[in-house]
């Protein structure tokens, strides 16, 4: 891997505390396509800011936002994220899950901090697993808010632990890397719902699973995230004492 574990964790901390990170989310408002007045005193009510921030229009193909007296501006695509638009003092985002849009609001006046805790580095939990593709399978994953989301399953990773074959299935991909949503019996020490792990270096039918790089999901840091839960096969009956511990309250 090109990035050391220390650099990986530094980048992780920087992403969490960035203006478009998870720590300054102040609202997530489900919406249908249409036109809405947005502000502290409007039909789409924000928790702070001006009485009228502007007018939001959501269509089947995207969204625009117009500040009072100004022309509409389009929400712009962001790599590995949802379309965003800056409307000071907020960063607005159109978050769409299974075709249902919501407005996510980040307060740019906030400068939150976070302390990430980890298990001691565990070289034994850097695993070179078998990496197999299979015929794409449509599936659904449960979400922490009780909803479900459609996913397409295409690969699996397998390794031997305590004499038994363990198979993990990635349900999502980010920056071209498979994302495994899993839970093991450290849940409670780690975030109870799940952790995320990104596979690395898929070469020659193998992939690296470095559980030292397992992280808490966004919903560990904010109530305004909607996170997937592990599929049944990714719920493991043993402890993986590696990676990120549950955030300190």
N, C-alpha and C positions, 0 to 999 in steps of 0.2 A: 504494500500500500504506500502511496506517495506521501500521505499525510500522517504524521506521528499522532499517537493518542493524545498527547498534550495539545498539539495544534488542533486536533479534532474537537477537543473539549473547549478550547478557547473560541473556536468558530461557533460552536453550539451556544455558548454564553452570549457571544456578540449577536447572534441571530435572535435569541430570545429578547434581548434588551433593545433591539433596533426599533426605529419608528414603525416598521411594519411587522414587528414581532408579536408575541402572544401576551405580553404583560400589560399593555396599555389599551386592550380592548375594553370598551365601556358599554357596548350594546350589540345585540344581534336581533334584527326585527324581520320576521317573516313577512313577505309581500307577494302579491300577485302582479302580473304585468299591468301597468297603468301609470298614471301621473299623480305625484304626491308632493304636498308641501312638507318640508323637513325642518325641524327646529325644536327648541325647548318648549314652544307653545303650539305645535302643529299636530296634524293627524299622525305623522310619523314623528313621534316625540323623542327627542334626545335628552339625556340626563343633564346636560349643561350647554353652554354656548348661547348664541343669539336666539331671540324668539323665532325668527325666520332665517334659517341658514340658506335655503334655496329650494329649488324645485327638482325633484327626482323623477325621471321617466324611465320605466323598465319595459322593454319589448322582448319578443321571443329571441332576438338576436343580440341583445346587449342593453346598455343603459347610458343615459346622459344625465348631467346635473348642471343647473343654471343658478348662479348666484343672483340675487336681486339686481335687476338692471343690466345683467350681462348675458351674452350669448351662451347657449348650452355647450358644455364640453363633454366629450365622450370618455367613458371609463376605458382605460388602456390595459392591454394584456400585460401580464407579469410572468416571467418564467417560474414554473412550479407553484404558481399561486393563482388567485382569481383576479379579475379586472379591478383596477384601483383608480381613484381620482383624489387629489388633494383639494380640500376645501377648508382652509384654516378656520378654526384650530383643529380640524379633524382630517384623518385619512379615511376615506370611504371605500368600501369594497363590496362588490356584488358577489355574494357567496351562493352558489347554486349546487344543490344536492338532488340528484334524480329529477332534474328539470324544475325544481321548486326554488325560486330565488329568495334571498334574504339580504338585508343591508347590514353589513358589519361596520362598526364605527370604532376607530382608534383615536384616542385623545392625544394629540401631539404635544400638549403642554405637560404631560406626565413623563417623568423620567424614572421609571421603576428599576429596582435592582433585584437580583436573585442570587442566592448561594446554592450552587449545585453540589450535591454530595454523591459519593461513589463508593462502591466496594473497593477494597484493595485490588490493584491490578492482578489479573488472573490469567497467566499465559496458557493454562490448560483449557481455557474457554475461547481460545482462538482455534477454530475448527475449519479444516478443509473438507467440505461436504460434497457429496455427489449432487450434481445439478442436472436435472432432467426436464425436458420439455414434453408436453403432451397436447393432444387435440384440445383447442380452446373450449372451455366449459363455462357457460353463463351460470352465475351463482348470485346469492345475496348474502350480505354480511349485516349483522345486527349493529346498530349504532347506540352509543351510550344514552341518547335521549329517547330511546324506545322505538325509533324508526328503523328502516332497513335501507340499504343502498345496493344497487346492482353493480357487480364486478365481473370481470372476465378472468378466469384462472387459466394459466398457460404453463406454469413451471412448478417444480417441487425440489426441495433440498432434503437430503437424507444423510444421517450420520449415526454412528454407533455410540451409545451411552450406557454404561453399566451392562454391557452385553446385549442390549436391545436396540433395534433400529428405531430411530426417531425421524419422523418426516414432518417438515414444516412447509406450508404453502403460502407464498406471497399473495396478498390480495390487492396490493396497490404498487405503483411504480413512481419514483421521483428522481428526476435528473437521470433517467435511464437505468436507475438501480432498483432492484426488487425490494419491496418493503414488507417485512414479516411483522404481523401483529400477533404477539404471543403473551401468554401468562404462565408463570411457573409458581411453585409453592413458596417463593419469597414474597408473594403478593401481601401487602401490608407493610413490609419493609420497603419494597418497591411499590410503585403506584398500583393500587388494588385492581383496577380494571384491566390493565395491560401495559406492555412496553412495546416500543417499536425497535426494529433492527433492520439496517440496510445491508444487503449482501454486497460483497466486493469481489472484484477480479474473477468474473466467470470465464474460465479458460479451460479447454480440454475436458469438458464434462464435469468440472468441479467449480465450487464457489467458496469463498471465505466467509464464514460467519464468526465475526469477532464480537462476542457478547460483552466485552469491555466497553463497546460502543453502543450498547442498548440504552435507549433513552425513554424518559417519561413522555406520554403523548401530550398534545396541547391542552386537553381537558384537565390535566393535572395542574395547570397554571391559571385557567380562566373558566368561568361558567358559560362563556359565550362561544366556546369551540364545540364542534360536533365531531366526536371521535369514533372510529370503528372499534368494535370489540373482536377478540380473537375468534376465528372459526374453530369448531370443535377440535379438529386435529392439531391446533396450535396451542391447546391448553395442556401443559406438561405436568406430570405427576412427580416432579423432582425439583430441587433447588438449583437455580443458576445464580451463584453468588459472584456476579460480575456486572459491571455497568452502573447505571444511574439508580440511586435510591430515590424514594418518594420525596418530593420537595418539602422543605421545612415550612410548616404553617406560619 
